[in-house]
């Protein structure tokens, strides 16, 4: 008997292959393989890429984790879902920050902000629904959306101010729209969206929901809502739009992204939130037990009492803004987060960041954030890295200026000013 071999098939699912092909995944992986794993001497490399720590953690953070590690009873390390003391601490902290009385039972603890956003998407959206978000984005929104079987819809911000383009968001809404994602303070721009903009967004979503005949939910990514500069007051969309799911991560507040703890919160104004609670709890299990580890839940009430030194980040921001600005770089000073989003001195941000990398200064190009012509600097680099990088940044913009002069000299011989073209 002859058996016919089955036709060749892919080794992985279509979903896995689609996720692996997302440009942000590919670019970050390429960066790590080419530069960070290249055996460079960390005493000479200036790493401005990820929001990773480049100095020892504060003693208080280490002491808090060490104290939480000591068991108080035989159930200390048993299975943990949403531990009440951790939920209560988070709810009280949110109320202090936003002046909104969040309820303890409306806090759903997760393994960081990643899981909180994924949990929110799967709570309110079904496969095939559309999710709108603005460019430049956090570069992992698209993979999270695709993994949930949803459709990413991208709009651009106003690049002069980095404010949301409400007209573009409204134009992108269709009968399939289910979610709009907003990130404030924004990664990578550092923009904090003002109350008047958030109020207009709330009105837009209310009107659009009525127009399409289904509720549009807003996911507010607030990983940096405690990291604000110049005494700014942060405002959440949850203050103005009741159909908001708030995602938060302690990995930013304590600059400890390897310790995965965060939450998804429902505001008290959320209609029918009592119906959402069992669905969210079920997803926390079905998504792979996305509750934080017991140690971090025990530590959370104390972790809520302090943060990293925001003043230090602000001083680093000021140093870089002043130094880079004096060299000729253009940027909007960030109002919060870890980041500077700087215009490149030419249109090819990939080539520009490559030229920096060859001299040991690593930044992310704007193309990673689907916004060419920029690069992102992480303020979590230490002061020594900042000072060592400045000659390289200066040499790079001078070289770019000379190349620009060679290509932009008109027939009369005058050199065009790239910042103020005639």
N, C-alpha and C positions, 0 to 999 in steps of 0.2 A: 504494500500500500504506500502510495506516495503522499507525503504531507507537504502542503504548500506553506512556505514560511510567511508569517504575517508581514505586512508592509512595515518598513522601518518607522519608528516613532521617536519623538523627542524624549530625552531622558527626564525632563522636568515638565511640570504642568505649564499651560499657557500663562497662567497668572504669575507663576514664579519667573518665567522667562520675560514677561512684560515688565515686572518690577526690576529685574536685573538690567534691563535696557534703559531705564530712566536715566537721562543725562546727569542728574545730580549725583546719583550713585556712582556712575562711571567716573565722573570727574574727581570726586573725593577719593575714590579708591586709587585712581591714577596718581593723585597728589601724594598719598601716603606711601605708595610703592616707590615713587621716583625721588622723593625728597626726605620724608620723615624717617623712612627705614633705610636710608642710605648710609648710615654710620657716621653722620656728621657729629662733630664735637659740639655738645650742647653749650659749651662755654663761649663759642663763637657764633653759633646760629642764633638768629633773632626770629622767634616764632610768634607771628601775629595771626595765626589761623583760627583754630578752634578756641572756644571759651574754656580753656583748660587752665588750671593753676600753674604758676611758675615760681612759687615760693611756698614755704612750709605752711600747713594749715594753722589757724589760730589755736592756741592751747584750749580755749573754751570749747571749741568744736570737738576736739579730740577727747577732752574730759567728759563731755556730754555723751558721746558714743560709748566711752569706756564704762561710765556709770550705768548706762542702759543695758550693758552686756551682763551685769551681775544679776542673776535670777532672784526674784522675790518669792516665787512659788514654783511648784512642779509643772505649771502650765505656761511658764514664761516664754518658752519656745515652741509651744503647740501651734496648730493651725491658727492663723489670724485672718479675719476678714476686715471689717471696719471697726477698729478698736475705739470705744466711746471716748476715752480721754483724749485721743489724738484728734478725733472729729471735733470735739468741743473746743480744743485749743485752736484749731484751724478756723472754726466758725467765729470765735471771739476775735481772732486776729483780723479776719475779713471785715467784721463789723467796725473795728477801730479804724481800719484803712479807708473804708468806703462809706461809713456811716449808714450801712444797710444791715438790718438784723438777720443775718443768715442763721438758719436753724442747724443744730448739730446733726440731725438725721438727713440733712440735704448735702452733706459732705461725703463724697465717695473716694476713698483713698486708693491711689494707684502707684505703679512703679514709674514715677516720674511724669513729666509733661507729655512725652510721647504717648504713653498709654492713656492719659487723660483725654487727649485729642482724638485718638482712635476710638475710645469708649464713647465720646460724645457723637462722633460721626455715626457709629453703628446704633446708637440709641434712637436717633431721629430720622435717619435716612436709610432707604432701601436700595439694593443694586439697581443701577441705571439712573438714579437721581443725580442731579448736578450740584456741584459745590463751587461757589465763586470765591476766589481770593485774589489779592492784589500783588502786583510785581513792583519792586523786588520782594520776594517772600523768604521766609525760612525755607531752606532748600529741601526739606523732607515732607512738606505738605503733600506734594504730588504722590510720592510712594504710599503714604498713609491713605490717601483718597482712593488710589487704584486698588490697594489691597482690600479695601472695603467694598470693592465692586462699583464704586461711584465714578462720576465723570468730572474731571477738573475743568473749570472754566476760569480763564485768567484775564484780568484787566490791569491796566497800568495806573500808578499813582501820578500825581502832579510832581514831576521831578524837580521843579524849582523850590517847592516847599516840603515835598514828601508827604503831603496830605492825601487822604483818600479822594479818588475821583468819583464822586457820588453819581454823576451823570453816566459814567462808564459802567458802574455797578448796576444802575437801573436799566440801562440798555442791554446788559447781559442776562437779565432775569427772563426766564421762560417758564412755561407751565411745568417743566421738569425740575426747576430750581427748588432745593430743599434747605440748603445751608449757605450762609456767608461766613467766612472766617475773617476775623479782624485781630491784628497783633499790635498791641500797644502796651508799654513802650516797644517800638518796632525794631526787630532784627531783620535787616542790617542797618536801617537808617538812623535809629535812635530817636525817632519822632514820637512824641506823646500826643495823641489826638485830643484836641480841646473839647470841652463839653458841648459847645455850639455845633461842632461837626458831628458828634455822636447823637445829639438830639435830632439833627437833620437826617442822619442815617436811620434812626429809629422810625421817624415818620415815613421815610422812603420804604422801609421794609413792611411797615403796617399797610401802606397803600398798595404795595406790590402784592402782598399776601391776599388782599381782598380782590385784586385784579385777576390773579391766576387761580383763585379759588382753593388755595391750600396754604397752610402756615409755613413761612420761611423762618427757620431758626438761625440764630447767630451764635457762633462759637468764638468766644473771646480768649485768645491765647495771651495769658498774662504772666508769663514766666519771669518777666523783669519788673513786675509792678512795685517791688520794693527798691529797685535800683534806679533812682531818679536824682537829677542834679539840680543845683542852684535853688534848693528849697521848693522845687515844683510840687504841685498837688496832682497826684494821679487820679484820673477818673475812668471808671469802667463802663462799658456799654450796659452792664447789668443794672446800672443806676437809672437807665432811660428806656430800655427795651426789655419787657418782662420775659420774652422768649429767648433768653441768653443762657448758654451753658459756659461756665467759667473754668478754664483749665489753668492750673498753677503747678510750678515745680520748685522745690526747695534746692535743687542742684544749682540754680543760679544765685539764690539768696545767700548760699554759703560757699559758692564756688567749689562745689563738690559733685560734678556731674556723674561720677562713678558710684555715688550713693543714691540709688534710685528711689525717690519718694516725691509724691505730688498728690494732687486730687482734682476731681471734677466736682464743681459746686453748682447747685441750683438756687437762684435767688428766691426769696420768699414771695415775690410777685409772680413767679412762674405758674401759669394756670395748669391745673391737673397734674401737678408734680407728684402727687401721691400715687398716680398711675405709673409714673416713670421709675419710681424707686425700685420695685421688684424687677423691672426690666434691666435697669442698670446693674443691680446686684447679680442677676443671672449672667449678664455679659462679663462681669468681672471674673466669674468662674470660667465661662465658656471660652474666653479669649486667652486662657492659659494661666488662670490664677494671678491676675495682674494687681493683686494687693501688695503693698510694700512688705518687706520682711519684718518679722516681729521686732527685731532690734530697733529699726528705724521708727516703727510706730510707738514703741516705748519712749524713744528719745524725742519724739516730735513736740510734746508740750514745752520742753526746754529749748528746742531748736527755734521755736516761735519767738523766743525772747531776745534774739540777737541776729545779726547778719554780718556779712563781710564788711570791710571798711569802704563804704561808698565814697567817703571823702578822698581816699587814696585813688580810686578810679577817676574821680573828678579832676584831681591834680594831674593824673596821667593824660586825661583828655585835654586839659588846658595846655600842657606842655607840647603835645603833638599838634594840636590845632594852631598854636602860635608858631611853632617851628616849621611845620609844613606850609602854613599860610605865607610865612615870610619867604619861602622858597618859590612860591607861585602856584602851589596846589590849591584847588578850589573844593570847598566842602561846606555843608551846613552843620554847625556844631551840634552834636547829639544832646538831647534833653534827658536821656537815660540809656540803659542797657550797658553792654560791654564794648560797644563798637563805634568806629568812625567809618563812614561810607564816603570815599574820596573820589573825585573825578580824576581819571587818568589824563596825562598830558598829551594824549593822542587817542584815536578811536579804537586801537587794538589793545584792549585790556589784557588779553592773554599774553601777547608779546611783552607787554610792559611788566606784568608780574613774573614772567619767565626771566626777564633781565634782572629783576630784584633777587629772584631765587638763586641765580648763578653766583650772586655775591652773598648768599647766606641769609637773606631777608625774605621770609615767607609770608605772603598775604594771599587772600582769596580774590580771584578776579570777579568782576561783576557778572560775567557770563554764567557763573555758578548760580547766581541769583536771577538769571534771565533778564539782566539789565546791563548790557555792554556799556563800556565807557567809564566804569567805576572799579574801585577795588575796596575790599573791606579789611580794616585793621582791628584786631582784638586788643582791648585795653587791659586784658589779663596778663599780657607780657609784663615782665618786671622792669624796674627803672633802668637797670643795666642794659637790657635789650633795647629799650627805647633810645638811650643815649648812643649806643653802638650803631643803631640803624640809621641815625640822621645823616651821616655823610653819604651813605648809600642812596637814601631817598633824594638827597641833593644832586648827587652825580647822575641819577637816573633822569630827573627832570631836565637837567642841563643837556644831557645827551638827546633826549626827546625834542627839546627846543631846537637844537642844531639840525636834527634830521628834518624837523618841520620847516626850518628856514631854507634848507636845500630843495624841498619840494614845493614850497609856497612863495617863491620869489617871482612876482609878476614881471612882465616884459620891461617895465620902467625901472626895475632894479630895487624897488622898495620892499622891505620885509614886512609881511602882514603880522600883526599882533594876534596871537592865537586866542587871547582872552578878550580882546576888543577889536575884532576884525572890522576893517573899513567897509 
